[in-house]
Amino acid sequence: MSEPRTAPDREPDGPFAEVGQRGPERLEAFSDGVFAIAITLLVLEIRVPPAQDLATPGALVAALGGLWPSYLGYVLSFVTVGVMWANHHNLIRLVATVSHGLMLANLALLLAVGFVPFPTALLAATLQTPTGQIGVLIYAATFIGIALAFNLLWYEIRRGRGVLRANVSRRSIDSITRSYRLGPPGFAIAFLAALINPALGMLVIVALVAVYLLPSSSGA
């Protein structure tokens, strides 16, 4: 197995940077903005109850309680996007220079991340309906796409010429690779589990999110 191509541990965006080299600062700043927008849009699904439910305290409490699918979708997706942001941050700190392939892989990831508010809203809207299974399936399918995008991003960091910092240990590289390889089949299992039982599919998704909370998943 060939060794990942690495670059010296340096800051190539400085005034004495070689022409053509790009540090990860702008890429990370742009990515942080997309993550921030996606995570903020999630709360828009939690809406104030209609006027008829504001007439009495009892009606309001009942209406607020009836919004539990929106609360669930918000919390789960907020934590998930937060974990993705943390993993992305920890990956980018391993980058010495930004290649064209890395920029495209990062855009593919951000495309998927920006889509998260839609399946979250759909999940909340369908959980208590006969179409609840479809909501969970689309939610799981979204995270299959995100897991694939993370693997592509990590591949570009590992294999891009001069992208990976020279001081990254083999142990960290192997740990991140193993963790990310779990994502696509893991969320595919959640998708298949949702075909049997939507609640089972959601449990698998929650378990995978818990796994990616571990520092070893991104070399932190």
Protein Blocks (a to p, Z undefined) as FASTA:
>chain_A
ZZddddddddfkbmkbcehiacfklmmmmmmmmmmmmmmmmmmmpccddfklmmpmklmm
mmmmmmmmmmmmmmmmmmmmmmmmmmmmmmmmmpfbdcfklmmmmmmmmmmmmmmmmmmm
mmmmmmmpmklmmmmmmmmmmmmmmmmmmmmmmmmmmmpghkacfklcfklmmmmmmmmm
mmmmmmmmmmmmmmmomklmmmmmmmmmmmmmpmklnoZZ
